[in-house]
Amino acid sequence: MEEIRIEENGKLGPINAALIPRYAGAGTYARLPRLDQVEKADIKIVGVPFDTGVSYRPGARFGSTHVRESSRLIRPYNPAVDISPFALSQVADAGDMAVNPFNINEAIEAIEHNALELTEDGASLVTIGGDHTIALPLLRAASQRAGGPVALLHFDAHLDTWDTYFGAEYTHGTPFRRAVEEGILDTEAISHVGTRGPLYGKKDLEDDKRFGFGIVTSSDVYYQGVREIVDKLRDRIGNRPLYISVDIDVLDPAHAPGTGTPEAGGITSRELLEILRGLRGMNIVGADIVEVAPAYDHAEITGVAASHVTYDLISLISDLRHGKGMK
């Protein structure tokens, strides 16, 4: 079947939904072209189907495929930020990384290597996981490309700065502690957003503070509002190279039931999207969306939320690249 695509500003875009129904055709993210269908991509979307690091519900290995399927309704123009991200930048789906599901250390090395390879031509990377273990190698690659430590905004119900699980140093609950220890984070510009729920003890918060993290809880978002939170985050980060990591469980289970470690009292999908849009113009050097577990999803509630988060991240990066004249 012939793929009839939208082309604008010399950029090959999604399959034309006016000519080919959205439920038909390629299963790439937003029905965008594959990486091998374009000469060069400014923004690459890649999946990492890996969930060997989970501590509770498994299934995030199927997340990248689920988010792609849930993105079929994504349209080319983003009115929230008044841009057409696929016309400003050439965006392409790079498929999935093939990583070892039986060896976490080997998988982490492969993810870092693949991320560096995908960005060696100057492209920006948006990654769909997979569990949160993958954030560590992605941060390593982002830090190397940035030439030093990067700022971090970590959207999550959990801190993910624990030391070990069952003696294992690399899990979905430990990536940001390892990142601090490795010196790849700018500890004057790192923050969690949306945290909530029970902890193992007060020491969890004390350790987190010692690492340099600021914390914006889900209650803070509720009481202070999106605009005040955005102002605080922008003040904290400034113009530093910024990596954004979004665990879908930052959303309340009402908005994201399909995840591995759900916690009551989360933010809404509207709040998350508005906070992200408030980061427009910041120096974003990479992003991921993780922990979508489709076995616990229904009516694609979680997948749709994650696909729209991905779309807004792409929009922010496309707008940034266009503003800098990077075409």
C-alpha positions as CSV (number, residue, x, y, z in Angstrom):
1,M,0.0,0.0,0.0
2,E,1.4,3.4,-1.0
3,E,2.2,5.8,1.8
4,I,0.8,9.2,1.0
5,R,2.5,11.6,3.3
6,I,2.2,15.3,4.2
7,E,5.3,17.3,3.0
8,E,5.9,20.8,4.3
9,N,9.0,23.0,4.2
10,G,10.8,20.1,2.6
11,K,10.1,17.9,5.6
12,L,8.5,14.5,5.2
13,G,5.7,14.3,7.7
14,P,3.0,11.9,8.8
15,I,0.8,9.8,6.5
16,N,-2.0,11.9,5.2
17,A,-5.0,11.1,7.3
18,A,-7.3,12.6,4.8
19,L,-6.4,10.0,2.3
20,I,-5.4,7.0,4.5
21,P,-7.5,6.3,7.6
22,R,-5.6,6.7,10.9
23,Y,-6.2,3.1,11.9
24,A,-4.4,2.0,8.7
25,G,-0.9,2.3,7.6
26,A,2.5,2.4,9.4
27,G,2.6,1.9,13.1
28,T,5.4,4.4,13.7
29,Y,5.0,7.2,16.2
30,A,2.3,9.6,14.9
31,R,2.6,7.7,11.6
32,L,5.9,9.6,10.9
33,P,8.4,8.3,8.4
34,R,11.0,5.7,9.5
35,L,14.5,6.9,9.9
36,D,15.6,5.0,6.7
37,Q,12.9,6.9,4.7
38,V,14.6,10.3,5.2
39,E,17.9,11.6,4.2
40,K,18.6,13.2,7.7
41,A,16.5,13.6,10.8
42,D,16.7,16.5,13.2
43,I,14.7,14.7,15.9
44,K,14.7,11.0,16.3
45,I,12.2,9.0,18.2
46,V,13.5,5.6,19.5
47,G,12.0,2.9,21.6
48,V,13.7,0.9,24.3
49,P,11.6,-2.2,25.0
50,F,13.3,-3.1,28.3
51,D,11.9,-3.7,31.8
52,T,14.3,-5.9,33.5
53,G,14.9,-3.3,36.2
54,V,11.3,-3.1,37.5
55,S,10.6,-3.9,41.1
56,Y,6.8,-4.5,41.0
57,R,4.6,-4.9,37.9
58,P,6.4,-5.9,34.7
59,G,5.3,-5.0,31.2
60,A,7.0,-1.7,30.3
61,R,9.0,-3.6,27.7
62,F,5.8,-3.3,25.6
63,G,5.4,0.4,26.3
64,S,7.1,1.8,23.2
65,T,4.9,-0.2,20.8
66,H,1.8,0.8,22.8
67,V,2.6,4.5,22.8
68,R,3.2,4.4,19.0
69,E,-0.2,2.7,18.5
70,S,-1.8,5.3,20.8
71,S,-0.3,8.1,18.8
72,R,-2.3,7.5,15.6
73,L,-4.6,10.5,16.3
74,I,-1.7,13.0,16.7
75,R,-2.1,15.8,14.2
76,P,0.6,17.9,12.6
77,Y,-0.2,21.3,14.2
78,N,0.1,21.9,17.9
79,P,-2.1,24.9,18.8
80,A,-0.9,24.9,22.4
81,V,2.4,26.3,21.3
82,D,1.4,27.5,17.8
83,I,3.8,25.4,15.8
84,S,3.8,22.5,13.4
85,P,6.7,20.6,14.8
86,F,7.0,18.1,11.9
87,A,7.2,21.0,9.4
88,L,9.8,22.9,11.4
89,S,12.1,19.9,11.9
90,Q,12.5,16.5,10.2
91,V,11.2,14.0,12.7
92,A,11.6,10.3,12.2
93,D,11.0,7.1,14.1
94,A,14.3,5.2,14.5
95,G,12.6,2.0,15.6
96,D,13.6,0.1,18.8
97,M,17.0,-0.5,20.3
98,A,17.8,-4.2,20.7
99,V,19.0,-4.7,24.2
100,N,19.7,-7.7,26.3
101,P,16.7,-8.5,28.6
102,F,18.8,-10.9,30.8
103,N,21.7,-8.6,31.6
104,I,21.1,-5.1,33.0
105,N,24.7,-4.0,32.8
106,E,25.0,-5.1,29.2
107,A,21.7,-3.4,28.3
108,I,22.8,-0.1,29.9
109,E,26.0,-0.1,27.9
110,A,24.1,-0.9,24.7
111,I,21.6,1.9,25.3
112,E,24.3,4.5,25.9
113,H,26.2,3.3,22.8
114,N,23.0,3.5,20.6
115,A,22.1,6.9,22.0
116,L,25.5,8.3,21.2
117,E,25.3,6.8,17.7
118,L,21.8,8.2,17.0
119,T,23.0,11.7,18.1
120,E,26.4,11.8,16.4
121,D,24.9,13.8,13.5
122,G,23.6,16.5,15.8
123,A,20.1,15.0,16.0
124,S,18.0,15.4,19.2
125,L,16.7,12.2,20.8
126,V,13.3,11.5,22.3
127,T,13.1,8.0,23.8
128,I,10.1,5.9,24.6
129,G,10.7,3.2,27.3
130,G,10.9,0.8,28.8
131,D,11.4,1.2,32.5
132,H,13.3,4.0,34.2
133,T,16.6,2.1,34.3
134,I,17.1,3.4,30.8
135,A,17.4,7.0,32.0
136,L,20.9,6.5,33.3
137,P,22.6,5.5,30.0
138,L,20.5,8.2,28.2
139,L,21.8,10.8,30.6
140,R,25.3,9.5,30.1
141,A,25.0,10.1,26.4
142,A,23.3,13.5,26.8
143,S,26.1,14.6,29.2
144,Q,28.7,13.5,26.7
145,R,27.0,15.4,23.9
146,A,26.6,18.5,26.1
147,G,30.2,18.4,27.1
148,G,29.5,18.3,30.8
149,P,26.9,17.7,33.5
150,V,23.3,18.4,32.5
151,A,20.3,19.8,34.4
152,L,17.4,17.4,35.0
153,L,13.7,17.7,35.4
154,H,12.4,14.4,36.6
155,F,8.6,13.9,36.5
156,D,7.7,11.0,38.7
157,A,5.7,9.8,41.6
158,H,8.9,8.4,43.1
159,L,12.4,9.8,43.8
160,D,14.3,7.0,42.0
161,T,17.4,7.9,44.1
162,W,17.5,4.8,46.2
163,D,20.8,3.0,46.6
164,T,20.1,-0.7,45.8
165,Y,17.3,-3.3,45.5
166,F,18.3,-6.8,46.6
167,G,21.9,-5.6,46.3
168,A,21.4,-4.5,42.7
169,E,22.8,-1.0,41.9
170,Y,21.1,-0.7,38.5
171,T,17.2,-0.8,38.7
172,H,14.4,1.5,37.8
173,G,14.5,3.0,41.3
174,T,18.2,3.9,41.3
175,P,19.1,5.7,38.1
176,F,19.4,9.3,39.4
177,R,21.5,8.4,42.5
178,R,23.9,6.7,40.1
179,A,23.8,9.7,37.8
180,V,24.7,12.0,40.7
181,E,27.5,9.7,41.7
182,E,28.9,9.6,38.2
183,G,29.0,13.4,38.0
184,I,26.8,13.6,34.9
185,L,24.1,15.9,36.6
186,D,24.5,19.5,37.4
187,T,23.4,19.2,41.0
188,E,22.5,22.9,41.3
189,A,19.8,22.4,38.7
190,I,18.0,19.1,39.3
191,S,14.5,18.6,40.5
192,H,11.7,16.1,40.9
193,V,8.2,17.0,39.9
194,G,5.0,15.2,41.0
195,T,6.4,13.1,43.8
196,R,4.1,11.6,46.4
197,G,3.2,8.5,48.4
198,P,4.9,6.5,51.2
199,L,8.7,6.2,51.5
200,Y,10.9,3.6,53.2
201,G,11.9,6.3,55.7
202,K,12.8,10.0,56.2
203,K,16.3,9.1,55.2
204,D,15.1,8.8,51.6
205,L,14.3,12.5,51.6
206,E,17.5,13.4,53.5
207,D,19.6,11.5,50.9
208,D,17.8,13.1,48.1
209,K,18.4,16.6,49.5
210,R,22.1,15.8,49.9
211,F,22.3,14.9,46.3
212,G,21.0,18.3,45.4
213,F,17.5,17.6,44.3
214,G,14.7,20.0,44.7
215,I,11.2,18.5,45.1
216,V,7.9,19.7,43.7
217,T,5.3,17.3,45.1
218,S,1.9,16.7,43.4
219,S,0.4,18.6,46.3
220,D,2.6,21.6,45.4
221,V,1.2,21.5,41.9
222,Y,-2.4,21.4,43.3
223,Y,-2.0,24.2,45.8
224,Q,0.4,26.5,44.0
225,G,-0.8,26.0,40.5
226,V,1.0,25.3,37.2
227,R,2.2,28.9,36.5
228,E,4.0,29.3,39.9
229,I,5.6,25.8,39.5
230,V,6.8,26.6,36.0
231,D,8.4,29.9,37.2
232,K,10.2,28.1,40.0
233,L,11.5,25.4,37.7
234,R,12.7,27.9,35.1
235,D,14.5,29.9,37.8
236,R,16.2,26.8,39.0
237,I,17.3,25.5,35.6
238,G,18.1,28.7,33.8
239,N,19.7,28.2,30.4
240,R,21.7,25.1,31.3
241,P,21.5,22.0,29.0
242,L,18.4,20.3,30.2
243,Y,17.3,16.7,30.1
244,I,13.6,15.9,30.8
245,S,12.7,12.4,32.1
246,V,9.0,11.6,32.4
247,D,7.7,8.6,34.3
248,I,4.1,8.2,33.3
249,D,3.3,7.3,36.9
250,V,3.7,11.0,37.7
251,L,0.0,11.1,36.6
252,D,-2.7,9.9,38.9
253,P,-3.8,6.3,38.2
254,A,-7.1,7.8,36.9
255,H,-5.1,9.3,34.1
256,A,-2.4,6.6,33.8
257,P,-3.6,3.2,35.1
258,G,-1.2,1.3,32.8
259,T,2.0,1.6,34.8
260,G,4.1,-0.6,37.0
261,T,4.1,1.3,40.3
262,P,0.9,3.4,40.6
263,E,0.5,5.9,43.5
264,A,-2.8,7.7,44.4
265,G,-2.9,11.5,44.5
266,G,-1.0,12.3,41.3
267,I,-1.2,15.2,38.9
268,T,-3.6,15.3,35.9
269,S,-2.5,14.9,32.3
270,R,-3.6,18.5,31.7
271,E,-1.3,19.7,34.5
272,L,1.6,17.7,33.1
273,L,1.2,19.0,29.6
274,E,0.8,22.6,30.8
275,I,4.0,22.4,32.9
276,L,5.9,21.0,29.9
277,R,4.6,23.7,27.6
278,G,5.7,26.3,30.2
279,L,9.3,25.1,29.6
280,R,9.3,26.5,26.1
281,G,12.6,28.0,25.0
282,M,14.6,26.1,27.6
283,N,17.8,24.4,26.4
284,I,16.4,20.8,26.1
285,V,19.1,18.3,25.0
286,G,17.1,15.1,25.3
287,A,14.0,13.6,26.8
288,D,12.4,10.3,27.7
289,I,8.9,9.0,28.5
290,V,9.0,5.7,30.5
291,E,7.1,3.1,32.5
292,V,4.0,2.6,30.3
293,A,2.8,-0.9,30.9
294,P,0.0,-1.7,28.5
295,A,-1.2,-4.9,30.2
296,Y,-2.7,-2.6,32.9
297,D,-4.0,0.0,30.5
298,H,-7.6,0.1,29.2
299,A,-9.1,2.2,26.4
300,E,-5.5,3.4,25.7
301,I,-5.8,5.9,28.6
302,T,-2.1,5.7,29.5
303,G,-0.9,5.2,26.0
304,V,-2.8,8.3,24.8
305,A,-1.4,10.4,27.7
306,A,2.1,9.2,27.0
307,S,1.8,9.9,23.2
308,H,0.7,13.5,23.9
309,V,3.6,14.0,26.4
310,T,5.9,12.7,23.6
311,Y,4.3,15.1,21.1
312,D,4.8,18.1,23.4
313,L,8.4,17.2,24.1
314,I,9.0,16.9,20.3
315,S,7.2,20.3,19.9
316,L,9.5,22.0,22.5
317,I,12.6,20.6,20.9
318,S,11.5,21.4,17.4
319,D,10.7,24.9,18.4
320,L,14.1,25.3,20.1
321,R,16.0,24.0,17.1
322,H,14.0,26.2,14.7
323,G,14.6,29.2,17.0
324,K,18.4,28.6,16.9
325,G,18.3,28.2,13.1
326,M,19.1,24.5,13.3
327,K,17.3,23.1,10.3
